[in-house]
Each structure stands twice: as C-alpha cells, then as structure tokens.
Amino acid sequence: MEKKVMVRLCAKIVAETDLYETDKEVQNLIDWVCLSEQIKENNNTIRNLTGEYKKIEPDCREGGGRSWNV
C-alpha cells in the first residue's frame, strides 16, 4: 500500500512541478520508485512462467502431448 502511495505522489510531483527536471536527487528517487515497481512486475511474470514450466516440464521430457505456449 505504501508503495502505491509513493508512486501516486511521484506522479503528482512530476505532473505539477518542474522538480523532476531541475533536481537530480528528485529525478533519481522518482526513477528508482518507477524502476523498482517494474522490476517487481517482471519478477512476478518470471515466477508465473517458471511455475507453468515446472508443471509441464516432466510431461514434455516424457514426450507427452502438452506443448509450451508463450
């Protein structure tokens, strides 16, 4: 929940001020928040794909009929 509040605050700062363009520390902090959120989403995608693969991997090794669709 705190992260969502931080992201909303960052978006408001970017939209309503010129701090992002004029203050390097503000720019770095906002970029970090946005990047860390993207990393979290990417990790969740990787975890989901890995889980799907683990379910079908034994069947694929045995020559089963299921296929891996991305």
All heavy atoms as a GROMACS GRO file, in nm:
protein
  567
    1MET      N    1   0.082  -0.119   0.000
    1MET     CA    2   0.000   0.000   0.000
    1MET      C    3   0.086   0.126   0.000
    1MET      O    4   0.059   0.220  -0.072
    1MET     CB    5  -0.094  -0.005   0.121
    1MET     CG    6  -0.189   0.109   0.126
    1MET     SD    7  -0.302   0.102  -0.013
    1MET     CE    8  -0.426   0.212   0.041
    2GLU      N    9   0.191   0.126   0.082
    2GLU     CA   10   0.280   0.241   0.088
    2GLU      C   11   0.342   0.269  -0.048
    2GLU      O   12   0.359   0.384  -0.086
    2GLU     CB   13   0.389   0.219   0.192
    2GLU     CG   14   0.342   0.225   0.335
    2GLU     CD   15   0.454   0.201   0.433
    2GLU    OE1   16   0.571   0.220   0.397
    2GLU    OE2   17   0.423   0.165   0.547
    3LYS      N   18   0.378   0.164  -0.119
    3LYS     CA   19   0.442   0.180  -0.249
    3LYS      C   20   0.348   0.250  -0.347
    3LYS      O   21   0.390   0.338  -0.421
    3LYS     CB   22   0.481   0.043  -0.302
    3LYS     CG   23   0.562   0.045  -0.426
    3LYS     CD   24   0.706   0.054  -0.390
    3LYS     CE   25   0.790   0.010  -0.504
    3LYS     NZ   26   0.911  -0.048  -0.469
    4LYS      N   27   0.220   0.213  -0.345
    4LYS     CA   28   0.123   0.276  -0.434
    4LYS      C   29   0.108   0.424  -0.401
    4LYS      O   30   0.096   0.507  -0.491
    4LYS     CB   31  -0.012   0.205  -0.426
    4LYS     CG   32  -0.011   0.067  -0.488
    4LYS     CD   33  -0.145   0.002  -0.480
    4LYS     CE   34  -0.139  -0.137  -0.540
    4LYS     NZ   35  -0.268  -0.203  -0.539
    5VAL      N   36   0.111   0.458  -0.275
    5VAL     CA   37   0.103   0.597  -0.234
    5VAL      C   38   0.225   0.673  -0.284
    5VAL      O   39   0.214   0.784  -0.335
    5VAL     CB   40   0.089   0.610  -0.080
    5VAL    CG1   41   0.101   0.754  -0.035
    5VAL    CG2   42  -0.044   0.550  -0.034
    6MET      N   43   0.342   0.611  -0.272
    6MET     CA   44   0.466   0.674  -0.319
    6MET      C   45   0.461   0.697  -0.470
    6MET      O   46   0.501   0.803  -0.519
    6MET     CB   47   0.587   0.589  -0.282
    6MET     CG   48   0.621   0.595  -0.135
    6MET     SD   49   0.759   0.490  -0.080
    6MET     CE   50   0.861   0.466  -0.217
    7VAL      N   51   0.414   0.600  -0.544
    7VAL     CA   52   0.405   0.613  -0.689
    7VAL      C   53   0.308   0.724  -0.726
    7VAL      O   54   0.336   0.806  -0.814
    7VAL     CB   55   0.365   0.479  -0.755
    7VAL    CG1   56   0.333   0.497  -0.902
    7VAL    CG2   57   0.476   0.376  -0.737
    8ARG      N   58   0.195   0.731  -0.658
    8ARG     CA   59   0.098   0.838  -0.686
    8ARG      C   60   0.156   0.975  -0.653
    8ARG      O   61   0.135   1.072  -0.726
    8ARG     CB   62  -0.031   0.813  -0.607
    8ARG     CG   63  -0.110   0.695  -0.662
    8ARG     CD   64  -0.234   0.667  -0.583
    8ARG     NE   65  -0.327   0.779  -0.593
    8ARG     CZ   66  -0.431   0.795  -0.512
    8ARG    NH1   67  -0.455   0.706  -0.418
    8ARG    NH2   68  -0.511   0.898  -0.527
    9LEU      N   69   0.229   0.983  -0.542
    9LEU     CA   70   0.293   1.108  -0.504
    9LEU      C   71   0.396   1.150  -0.609
    9LEU      O   72   0.402   1.266  -0.649
    9LEU     CB   73   0.359   1.096  -0.367
    9LEU     CG   74   0.435   1.217  -0.316
    9LEU    CD1   75   0.343   1.338  -0.305
    9LEU    CD2   76   0.500   1.187  -0.182
   10CYS      N   77   0.476   1.055  -0.654
   10CYS     CA   78   0.576   1.083  -0.758
   10CYS      C   79   0.508   1.132  -0.886
   10CYS      O   80   0.555   1.228  -0.948
   10CYS     CB   81   0.659   0.959  -0.788
   10CYS     SG   82   0.771   0.915  -0.654
   11ALA      N   83   0.400   1.069  -0.924
   11ALA     CA   84   0.329   1.110  -1.045
   11ALA      C   85   0.276   1.252  -1.030
   11ALA      O   86   0.283   1.333  -1.124
   11ALA     CB   87   0.214   1.012  -1.074
   12LYS      N   88   0.225   1.285  -0.912
   12LYS     CA   89   0.174   1.420  -0.888
   12LYS      C   90   0.287   1.522  -0.893
   12LYS      O   91   0.272   1.629  -0.952
   12LYS     CB   92   0.103   1.425  -0.753
   12LYS     CG   93   0.025   1.551  -0.730
   12LYS     CD   94  -0.070   1.529  -0.614
   12LYS     CE   95  -0.160   1.646  -0.592
   12LYS     NZ   96  -0.262   1.662  -0.693
   13ILE      N   97   0.400   1.489  -0.836
   13ILE     CA   98   0.516   1.579  -0.838
   13ILE      C   99   0.561   1.603  -0.982
   13ILE      O  100   0.586   1.716  -1.023
   13ILE     CB  101   0.632   1.522  -0.753
   13ILE    CG1  102   0.597   1.528  -0.605
   13ILE    CG2  103   0.762   1.597  -0.781
   13ILE    CD1  104   0.692   1.451  -0.515
   14VAL      N  105   0.571   1.498  -1.059
   14VAL     CA  106   0.614   1.510  -1.198
   14VAL      C  107   0.515   1.594  -1.277
   14VAL      O  108   0.554   1.680  -1.356
   14VAL     CB  109   0.631   1.371  -1.263
   14VAL    CG1  110   0.649   1.382  -1.413
   14VAL    CG2  111   0.751   1.299  -1.202
   15ALA      N  112   0.387   1.574  -1.253
   15ALA     CA  113   0.284   1.643  -1.331
   15ALA      C  114   0.271   1.791  -1.295
   15ALA      O  115   0.243   1.873  -1.382
   15ALA     CB  116   0.149   1.573  -1.311
   16GLU      N  117   0.294   1.826  -1.170
   16GLU     CA  118   0.261   1.961  -1.125
   16GLU      C  119   0.381   2.051  -1.092
   16GLU      O  120   0.361   2.166  -1.056
   16GLU     CB  121   0.168   1.953  -1.004
   16GLU     CG  122   0.035   1.888  -1.040
   16GLU     CD  123  -0.064   1.889  -0.926
   16GLU    OE1  124  -0.037   1.955  -0.823
   16GLU    OE2  125  -0.168   1.824  -0.939
   17THR      N  126   0.501   2.000  -1.102
   17THR     CA  127   0.618   2.083  -1.071
   17THR      C  128   0.725   2.061  -1.176
   17THR      O  129   0.715   1.973  -1.261
   17THR     CB  130   0.678   2.047  -0.934
   17THR    OG1  131   0.737   1.917  -0.941
   17THR    CG2  132   0.575   2.049  -0.824
   18ASP      N  133   0.832   2.139  -1.167
   18ASP     CA  134   0.947   2.117  -1.254
   18ASP      C  135   1.064   2.057  -1.177
   18ASP      O  136   1.177   2.057  -1.222
   18ASP     CB  137   0.989   2.248  -1.323
   18ASP     CG  138   1.039   2.353  -1.224
   18ASP    OD1  139   1.017   2.336  -1.102
   18ASP    OD2  140   1.101   2.451  -1.269
   19LEU      N  141   1.034   2.002  -1.056
   19LEU     CA  142   1.140   1.942  -0.974
   19LEU      C  143   1.212   1.829  -1.045
   19LEU      O  144   1.332   1.810  -1.029
   19LEU     CB  145   1.084   1.892  -0.841
   19LEU     CG  146   1.051   1.998  -0.737
   19LEU    CD1  147   0.982   1.934  -0.617
   19LEU    CD2  148   1.175   2.073  -0.696
   20TYR      N  149   1.136   1.750  -1.123
   20TYR     CA  150   1.198   1.637  -1.191
   20TYR      C  151   1.308   1.684  -1.286
   20TYR      O  152   1.413   1.621  -1.295
   20TYR     CB  153   1.092   1.557  -1.267
   20TYR     CG  154   1.145   1.428  -1.327
   20TYR    CD1  155   1.158   1.314  -1.248
   20TYR    CD2  156   1.182   1.420  -1.460
   20TYR    CE1  157   1.206   1.196  -1.301
   20TYR    CE2  158   1.230   1.301  -1.514
   20TYR     CZ  159   1.242   1.191  -1.434
   20TYR     OH  160   1.291   1.074  -1.487
   21GLU      N  161   1.285   1.795  -1.353
   21GLU     CA  162   1.383   1.847  -1.448
   21GLU      C  163   1.496   1.923  -1.380
   21GLU      O  164   1.607   1.929  -1.432
   21GLU     CB  165   1.316   1.940  -1.551
   21GLU     CG  166   1.227   1.867  -1.650
   21GLU     CD  167   1.088   1.838  -1.597
   21GLU    OE1  168   1.044   1.903  -1.501
   21GLU    OE2  169   1.023   1.746  -1.652
   22THR      N  170   1.468   1.984  -1.264
   22THR     CA  171   1.566   2.074  -1.202
   22THR      C  172   1.645   2.013  -1.087
   22THR      O  173   1.751   2.065  -1.053
   22THR     CB  174   1.498   2.203  -1.152
   22THR    OG1  175   1.399   2.168  -1.055
   22THR    CG2  176   1.435   2.279  -1.267
   23ASP      N  177   1.597   1.907  -1.027
   23ASP     CA  178   1.664   1.849  -0.910
   23ASP      C  179   1.702   1.704  -0.939
   23ASP      O  180   1.616   1.617  -0.949
   23ASP     CB  181   1.573   1.858  -0.788
   23ASP     CG  182   1.640   1.819  -0.658
   23ASP    OD1  183   1.724   1.727  -0.659
   23ASP    OD2  184   1.609   1.881  -0.555
   24LYS      N  185   1.830   1.679  -0.950
   24LYS     CA  186   1.880   1.546  -0.986
   24LYS      C  187   1.842   1.442  -0.881
   24LYS      O  188   1.809   1.328  -0.914
   24LYS     CB  189   2.032   1.551  -1.005
   24LYS     CG  190   2.089   1.424  -1.061
   24LYS     CD  191   2.044   1.400  -1.202
   24LYS     CE  192   2.115   1.280  -1.262
   24LYS     NZ  193   2.058   1.239  -1.388
   25GLU      N  194   1.844   1.478  -0.753
   25GLU     CA  195   1.809   1.383  -0.648
   25GLU      C  196   1.661   1.343  -0.658
   25GLU      O  197   1.627   1.225  -0.646
   25GLU     CB  198   1.837   1.441  -0.510
   25GLU     CG  199   1.813   1.340  -0.398
   25GLU     CD  200   1.850   1.392  -0.261
   25GLU    OE1  201   1.882   1.511  -0.248
   25GLU    OE2  202   1.846   1.311  -0.167
   26VAL      N  203   1.574   1.440  -0.684
   26VAL     CA  204   1.432   1.410  -0.704
   26VAL      C  205   1.416   1.318  -0.825
   26VAL      O  206   1.341   1.220  -0.820
   26VAL     CB  207   1.351   1.540  -0.723
   26VAL    CG1  208   1.209   1.510  -0.769
   26VAL    CG2  209   1.348   1.620  -0.594
   27GLN      N  210   1.486   1.348  -0.931
   27GLN     CA  211   1.479   1.265  -1.052
   27GLN      C  212   1.523   1.122  -1.020
   27GLN      O  213   1.457   1.026  -1.059
   27GLN     CB  214   1.567   1.325  -1.161
   27GLN     CG  215   1.558   1.252  -1.291
   27GLN     CD  216   1.645   1.316  -1.399
   27GLN    OE1  217   1.724   1.405  -1.372
   27GLN    NE2  218   1.628   1.270  -1.521
   28ASN      N  219   1.633   1.108  -0.949
   28ASN     CA  220   1.683   0.974  -0.914
   28ASN      C  221   1.585   0.898  -0.826
   28ASN      O  222   1.564   0.778  -0.846
   28ASN     CB  223   1.819   0.984  -0.845
   28ASN     CG  224   1.930   1.024  -0.939
   28ASN    OD1  225   1.919   1.010  -1.060
   28ASN    ND2  226   2.038   1.076  -0.884
   29LEU      N  227   1.524   0.965  -0.729
   29LEU     CA  228   1.429   0.899  -0.640
   29LEU      C  229   1.304   0.854  -0.716
   29LEU      O  230   1.256   0.742  -0.698
   29LEU     CB  231   1.390   0.991  -0.525
   29LEU     CG  232   1.499   1.016  -0.421
   29LEU    CD1  233   1.456   1.129  -0.328
   29LEU    CD2  234   1.530   0.891  -0.342
   30ILE      N  235   1.253   0.941  -0.801
   30ILE     CA  236   1.134   0.905  -0.879
   30ILE      C  237   1.166   0.790  -0.974
   30ILE      O  238   1.089   0.694  -0.986
   30ILE     CB  239   1.080   1.028  -0.954
   30ILE    CG1  240   1.022   1.128  -0.854
   30ILE    CG2  241   0.975   0.987  -1.057
   30ILE    CD1  242   0.986   1.262  -0.913
   31ASP      N  243   1.281   0.798  -1.040
   31ASP     CA  244   1.321   0.690  -1.131
   31ASP      C  245   1.336   0.558  -1.055
   31ASP      O  246   1.297   0.453  -1.105
   31ASP     CB  247   1.452   0.726  -1.202
   31ASP     CG  248   1.434   0.837  -1.302
   31ASP    OD1  249   1.320   0.874  -1.334
   31ASP    OD2  250   1.538   0.889  -1.349
   32TRP      N  251   1.392   0.563  -0.935
   32TRP     CA  252   1.410   0.442  -0.855
   32TRP      C  253   1.276   0.379  -0.821
   32TRP      O  254   1.258   0.258  -0.832
   32TRP     CB  255   1.488   0.473  -0.727
   32TRP     CG  256   1.500   0.353  -0.639
   32TRP    CD1  257   1.589   0.251  -0.650
   32TRP    CD2  258   1.416   0.320  -0.527
   32TRP    NE1  259   1.565   0.157  -0.552
   32TRP    CE2  260   1.461   0.198  -0.475
   32TRP    CE3  261   1.309   0.385  -0.467
   32TRP    CZ2  262   1.401   0.138  -0.366
   32TRP    CZ3  263   1.248   0.324  -0.357
   32TRP    CH2  264   1.295   0.202  -0.308
   33VAL      N  265   1.179   0.462  -0.778
   33VAL     CA  266   1.047   0.409  -0.743
   33VAL      C  267   0.983   0.343  -0.864
   33VAL      O  268   0.932   0.231  -0.856
   33VAL     CB  269   0.956   0.521  -0.687
   33VAL    CG1  270   0.811   0.474  -0.677
   33VAL    CG2  271   1.006   0.566  -0.551
   34CYS      N  272   0.989   0.410  -0.978
   34CYS     CA  273   0.929   0.355  -1.100
   34CYS      C  274   1.001   0.228  -1.145
   34CYS      O  275   0.936   0.129  -1.184
   34CYS     CB  276   0.931   0.459  -1.212
   34CYS     SG  277   0.828   0.603  -1.177
   35LEU      N  278   1.133   0.228  -1.140
   35LEU     CA  279   1.210   0.112  -1.181
   35LEU      C  280   1.187  -0.007  -1.087
   35LEU      O  281   1.169  -0.120  -1.133
   35LEU     CB  282   1.359   0.146  -1.186
   35LEU     CG  283   1.452   0.035  -1.231
   35LEU    CD1  284   1.420  -0.007  -1.374
   35LEU    CD2  285   1.596   0.079  -1.220
   36SER      N  286   1.182   0.018  -0.957
   36SER     CA  287   1.162  -0.092  -0.864
   36SER      C  288   1.025  -0.156  -0.883
   36SER      O  289   1.009  -0.277  -0.869
   36SER     CB  290   1.182  -0.047  -0.719
   36SER     OG  291   1.085   0.047  -0.681
   37GLU      N  292   0.925  -0.076  -0.918
   37GLU     CA  293   0.792  -0.130  -0.946
   37GLU      C  294   0.795  -0.218  -1.071
   37GLU      O  295   0.735  -0.325  -1.074
   37GLU     CB  296   0.691  -0.016  -0.962
   37GLU     CG  297   0.548  -0.061  -0.967
   37GLU     CD  298   0.500  -0.125  -0.838
   37GLU    OE1  299   0.553  -0.097  -0.730
   37GLU    OE2  300   0.406  -0.207  -0.848
   38GLN      N  301   0.866  -0.175  -1.174
   38GLN     CA  302   0.878  -0.254  -1.297
   38GLN      C  303   0.952  -0.384  -1.271
   38GLN      O  304   0.915  -0.490  -1.323
   38GLN     CB  305   0.949  -0.174  -1.406
   38GLN     CG  306   0.955  -0.247  -1.539
   38GLN     CD  307   0.818  -0.275  -1.597
   38GLN    OE1  308   0.735  -0.186  -1.606
   38GLN    NE2  309   0.792  -0.398  -1.635
   39ILE      N  310   1.057  -0.378  -1.189
   39ILE     CA  311   1.133  -0.499  -1.154
   39ILE      C  312   1.041  -0.597  -1.082
   39ILE      O  313   1.044  -0.718  -1.109
   39ILE     CB  314   1.256  -0.464  -1.069
   39ILE    CG1  315   1.360  -0.392  -1.156
   39ILE    CG2  316   1.316  -0.588  -1.003
   39ILE    CD1  317   1.476  -0.332  -1.077
   40LYS      N  318   0.958  -0.547  -0.990
   40LYS     CA  319   0.865  -0.634  -0.917
   40LYS      C  320   0.769  -0.702  -1.014
   40LYS      O  321   0.744  -0.822  -1.004
   40LYS     CB  322   0.788  -0.550  -0.815
   40LYS     CG  323   0.691  -0.630  -0.732
   40LYS     CD  324   0.620  -0.540  -0.633
   40LYS     CE  325   0.515  -0.614  -0.556
   40LYS     NZ  326   0.442  -0.527  -0.465
   41GLU      N  327   0.714  -0.627  -1.108
   41GLU     CA  328   0.622  -0.685  -1.207
   41GLU      C  329   0.693  -0.790  -1.292
   41GLU      O  330   0.637  -0.897  -1.320
   41GLU     CB  331   0.566  -0.575  -1.296
   41GLU     CG  332   0.468  -0.483  -1.226
   41GLU     CD  333   0.420  -0.368  -1.314
   41GLU    OE1  334   0.434  -0.377  -1.438
   41GLU    OE2  335   0.369  -0.270  -1.257
   42ASN      N  336   0.816  -0.760  -1.334
   42ASN     CA  337   0.892  -0.855  -1.415
   42ASN      C  338   0.919  -0.983  -1.336
   42ASN      O  339   0.910  -1.094  -1.391
   42ASN     CB  340   1.024  -0.794  -1.462
   42ASN     CG  341   1.004  -0.687  -1.566
   42ASN    OD1  342   0.896  -0.669  -1.621
   42ASN    ND2  343   1.109  -0.612  -1.594
   43ASN      N  344   0.955  -0.970  -1.209
   43ASN     CA  345   0.982  -1.088  -1.126
   43ASN      C  346   0.857  -1.173  -1.110
   43ASN      O  347   0.864  -1.297  -1.112
   43ASN     CB  348   1.036  -1.046  -0.990
   43ASN     CG  349   1.179  -1.001  -0.996
   43ASN    OD1  350   1.251  -1.029  -1.092
   43ASN    ND2  351   1.224  -0.929  -0.895
   44ASN      N  352   0.741  -1.109  -1.094
   44ASN     CA  353   0.616  -1.184  -1.084
   44ASN      C  354   0.587  -1.260  -1.213
   44ASN      O  355   0.545  -1.376  -1.210
   44ASN     CB  356   0.499  -1.090  -1.051
   44ASN     CG  357   0.502  -1.043  -0.908
   44ASN    OD1  358   0.563  -1.106  -0.821
   44ASN    ND2  359   0.439  -0.931  -0.882
   45THR      N  360   0.613  -1.198  -1.328
   45THR     CA  361   0.594  -1.264  -1.457
   45THR      C  362   0.687  -1.384  -1.468
   45THR      O  363   0.645  -1.493  -1.510
   45THR     CB  364   0.619  -1.165  -1.572
   45THR    OG1  365   0.527  -1.057  -1.562
   45THR    CG2  366   0.605  -1.233  -1.708
   46ILE      N  367   0.812  -1.367  -1.430
   46ILE     CA  368   0.909  -1.477  -1.436
   46ILE      C  369   0.865  -1.590  -1.344
   46ILE      O  370   0.871  -1.708  -1.382
   46ILE     CB  371   1.050  -1.426  -1.399
   46ILE    CG1  372   1.103  -1.335  -1.510
   46ILE    CG2  373   1.146  -1.543  -1.373
   46ILE    CD1  374   1.227  -1.257  -1.473
   47ARG      N  375   0.820  -1.559  -1.222
   47ARG     CA  376   0.774  -1.661  -1.129
   47ARG      C  377   0.655  -1.739  -1.187
   47ARG      O  378   0.650  -1.862  -1.177
   47ARG     CB  379   0.732  -1.597  -0.996
   47ARG     CG  380   0.840  -1.603  -0.892
   47ARG     CD  381   0.788  -1.562  -0.754
   47ARG     NE  382   0.874  -1.457  -0.706
   47ARG     CZ  383   0.853  -1.327  -0.717
   47ARG    NH1  384   0.745  -1.282  -0.772
   47ARG    NH2  385   0.939  -1.240  -0.669
   48ASN      N  386   0.562  -1.667  -1.248
   48ASN     CA  387   0.446  -1.733  -1.307
   48ASN      C  388   0.487  -1.825  -1.422
   48ASN      O  389   0.439  -1.939  -1.432
   48ASN     CB  390   0.344  -1.630  -1.356
   48ASN     CG  391   0.276  -1.557  -1.243
   48ASN    OD1  392   0.272  -1.606  -1.131
   48ASN    ND2  393   0.224  -1.439  -1.271
   49LEU      N  394   0.574  -1.777  -1.510
   49LEU     CA  395   0.620  -1.860  -1.621
   49LEU      C  396   0.699  -1.981  -1.573
   49LEU      O  397   0.684  -2.092  -1.626
   49LEU     CB  398   0.705  -1.777  -1.718
   49LEU     CG  399   0.630  -1.671  -1.798
   49LEU    CD1  400   0.729  -1.584  -1.874
   49LEU    CD2  401   0.531  -1.736  -1.892
   50THR      N  402   0.782  -1.962  -1.472
   50THR     CA  403   0.859  -2.073  -1.416
   50THR      C  404   0.765  -2.177  -1.356
   50THR      O  405   0.785  -2.298  -1.374
   50THR     CB  406   0.957  -2.022  -1.309
   50THR    OG1  407   1.045  -1.926  -1.368
   50THR    CG2  408   1.040  -2.135  -1.250
   51GLY      N  409   0.661  -2.131  -1.286
   51GLY     CA  410   0.563  -2.224  -1.228
   51GLY      C  411   0.491  -2.304  -1.335
   51GLY      O  412   0.473  -2.425  -1.322
   52GLU      N  413   0.452  -2.236  -1.444
   52GLU     CA  414   0.386  -2.306  -1.554
   52GLU      C  415   0.480  -2.409  -1.616
   52GLU      O  416   0.439  -2.521  -1.647
   52GLU     CB  417   0.342  -2.207  -1.661
   52GLU     CG  418   0.224  -2.122  -1.622
   52GLU     CD  419   0.186  -2.023  -1.731
   52GLU    OE1  420   0.205  -2.056  -1.850
   52GLU    OE2  421   0.138  -1.914  -1.696
   53TYR      N  422   0.605  -2.371  -1.636
   53TYR     CA  423   0.702  -2.463  -1.696
   53TYR      C  424   0.724  -2.585  -1.608
   53TYR      O  425   0.728  -2.697  -1.658
   53TYR     CB  426   0.834  -2.392  -1.722
   53TYR     CG  427   0.940  -2.485  -1.775
   53TYR    CD1  428   0.936  -2.528  -1.906
   53TYR    CD2  429   1.041  -2.533  -1.693
   53TYR    CE1  430   1.030  -2.616  -1.957
   53TYR    CE2  431   1.136  -2.620  -1.741
   53TYR     CZ  432   1.130  -2.662  -1.873
   53TYR     OH  433   1.224  -2.749  -1.921
   54LYS      N  434   0.734  -2.562  -1.477
   54LYS     CA  435   0.757  -2.675  -1.386
   54LYS      C  436   0.642  -2.775  -1.390
   54LYS      O  437   0.662  -2.894  -1.370
   54LYS     CB  438   0.779  -2.625  -1.243
   54LYS     CG  439   0.916  -2.565  -1.223
   54LYS     CD  440   0.936  -2.522  -1.079
   54LYS     CE  441   1.075  -2.467  -1.060
   54LYS     NZ  442   1.101  -2.426  -0.923
   55LYS      N  443   0.521  -2.725  -1.417
   55LYS     CA  444   0.405  -2.814  -1.425
   55LYS      C  445   0.411  -2.903  -1.549
   55LYS      O  446   0.371  -3.019  -1.545
   55LYS     CB  447   0.275  -2.733  -1.429
   55LYS     CG  448   0.240  -2.667  -1.299
   55LYS     CD  449   0.113  -2.586  -1.316
   55LYS     CE  450   0.085  -2.503  -1.192
   55LYS     NZ  451  -0.030  -2.413  -1.212
   56ILE      N  452   0.459  -2.850  -1.661
   56ILE     CA  453   0.456  -2.927  -1.785
   56ILE      C  454   0.591  -2.990  -1.820
   56ILE      O  455   0.597  -3.078  -1.905
   56ILE     CB  456   0.410  -2.840  -1.904
   56ILE    CG1  457   0.512  -2.730  -1.935
   56ILE    CG2  458   0.273  -2.783  -1.880
   56ILE    CD1  459   0.491  -2.664  -2.069
   57GLU      N  460   0.696  -2.949  -1.753
   57GLU     CA  461   0.831  -2.997  -1.788
   57GLU      C  462   0.845  -3.149  -1.781
   57GLU      O  463   0.895  -3.211  -1.875
   57GLU     CB  464   0.935  -2.927  -1.698
   57GLU     CG  465   1.077  -2.953  -1.739
   57GLU     CD  466   1.147  -3.049  -1.647
   57GLU    OE1  467   1.094  -3.080  -1.539
   57GLU    OE2  468   1.256  -3.094  -1.684
   58PRO      N  469   0.797  -3.216  -1.674
   58PRO     CA  470   0.811  -3.363  -1.673
   58PRO      C  471   0.737  -3.429  -1.789
   58PRO      O  472   0.788  -3.523  -1.850
   58PRO     CB  473   0.748  -3.403  -1.538
   58PRO     CG  474   0.758  -3.281  -1.453
   58PRO     CD  475   0.742  -3.166  -1.548
   59ASP      N  476   0.620  -3.379  -1.822
   59ASP     CA  477   0.542  -3.435  -1.931
   59ASP      C  478   0.614  -3.415  -2.064
   59ASP      O  479   0.615  -3.503  -2.150
   59ASP     CB  480   0.404  -3.368  -1.935
   59ASP     CG  481   0.305  -3.444  -2.021
   59ASP    OD1  482   0.312  -3.569  -2.022
   59ASP    OD2  483   0.223  -3.378  -2.087
   60CYS      N  484   0.676  -3.299  -2.081
   60CYS     CA  485   0.749  -3.271  -2.205
   60CYS      C  486   0.870  -3.364  -2.219
   60CYS      O  487   0.901  -3.410  -2.328
   60CYS     CB  488   0.795  -3.125  -2.209
   60CYS     SG  489   0.660  -3.008  -2.228
   61ARG      N  490   0.938  -3.389  -2.108
   61ARG     CA  491   1.055  -3.477  -2.113
   61ARG      C  492   1.017  -3.620  -2.151
   61ARG      O  493   1.094  -3.690  -2.213
   61ARG     CB  494   1.127  -3.479  -1.979
   61ARG     CG  495   1.203  -3.352  -1.950
   61ARG     CD  496   1.279  -3.366  -1.820
   61ARG     NE  497   1.346  -3.244  -1.787
   61ARG     CZ  498   1.475  -3.220  -1.813
   61ARG    NH1  499   1.547  -3.312  -1.872
   61ARG    NH2  500   1.530  -3.107  -1.779
   62GLU      N  501   0.895  -3.660  -2.112
   62GLU     CA  502   0.849  -3.795  -2.144
   62GLU      C  503   0.784  -3.802  -2.281
   62GLU      O  504   0.737  -3.907  -2.322
   62GLU     CB  505   0.748  -3.839  -2.037
   62GLU     CG  506   0.809  -3.854  -1.899
   62GLU     CD  507   0.703  -3.876  -1.792
   62GLU    OE1  508   0.584  -3.890  -1.827
   62GLU    OE2  509   0.740  -3.878  -1.674
   63GLY      N  510   0.780  -3.690  -2.353
   63GLY     CA  511   0.721  -3.690  -2.486
   63GLY      C  512   0.570  -3.682  -2.485
   63GLY      O  513   0.505  -3.728  -2.577
   64GLY      N  514   0.514  -3.624  -2.378
   64GLY     CA  515   0.368  -3.611  -2.365
   64GLY      C  516   0.312  -3.516  -2.470
   64GLY      O  517   0.382  -3.447  -2.542
   65GLY      N  518   0.182  -3.510  -2.477
   65GLY     CA  519   0.115  -3.432  -2.579
   65GLY      C  520   0.102  -3.283  -2.550
   65GLY      O  521   0.065  -3.207  -2.637
   66ARG      N  522   0.132  -3.241  -2.430
   66ARG     CA  523   0.117  -3.098  -2.398
   66ARG      C  524   0.233  -3.020  -2.458
   66ARG      O  525   0.344  -3.068  -2.471
   66ARG     CB  526   0.116  -3.080  -2.248
   66ARG     CG  527  -0.004  -3.147  -2.184
   66ARG     CD  528   0.005  -3.145  -2.035
   66ARG     NE  529  -0.036  -3.014  -1.985
   66ARG     CZ  530  -0.030  -2.979  -1.859
   66ARG    NH1  531   0.016  -3.063  -1.770
   66ARG    NH2  532  -0.070  -2.862  -1.820
   67SER      N  533   0.204  -2.897  -2.496
   67SER     CA  534   0.309  -2.813  -2.554
   67SER      C  535   0.320  -2.685  -2.474
   67SER      O  536   0.229  -2.643  -2.406
   67SER     CB  537   0.279  -2.782  -2.700
   67SER     OG  538   0.161  -2.706  -2.709
   68TRP      N  539   0.433  -2.620  -2.485
   68TRP     CA  540   0.462  -2.495  -2.418
   68TRP      C  541   0.420  -2.380  -2.509
   68TRP      O  542   0.475  -2.362  -2.616
   68TRP     CB  543   0.610  -2.488  -2.387
   68TRP     CG  544   0.654  -2.363  -2.323
   68TRP    CD1  545   0.722  -2.263  -2.381
   68TRP    CD2  546   0.630  -2.321  -2.188
   68TRP    NE1  547   0.745  -2.162  -2.292
   68TRP    CE2  548   0.689  -2.195  -2.173
   68TRP    CE3  549   0.564  -2.376  -2.080
   68TRP    CZ2  550   0.686  -2.125  -2.054
   68TRP    CZ3  551   0.562  -2.306  -1.961
   68TRP    CH2  552   0.621  -2.183  -1.949
   69ASN      N  553   0.318  -2.306  -2.470
   69ASN     CA  554   0.272  -2.191  -2.549
   69ASN      C  555   0.302  -2.064  -2.475
   69ASN      O  556   0.259  -2.046  -2.363
   69ASN     CB  557   0.121  -2.200  -2.573
   69ASN     CG  558   0.085  -2.317  -2.660
   69ASN    OD1  559   0.156  -2.348  -2.754
   69ASN    ND2  560  -0.026  -2.383  -2.628
   70VAL      N  561   0.374  -1.972  -2.541
   70VAL     CA  562   0.407  -1.845  -2.478
   70VAL      C  563   0.320  -1.739  -2.536
   70VAL      O  564   0.291  -1.733  -2.650
   70VAL     CB  565   0.557  -1.812  -2.499
   70VAL    CG1  566   0.588  -1.674  -2.443
   70VAL    CG2  567   0.644  -1.917  -2.439
   0.00000   0.00000   0.00000
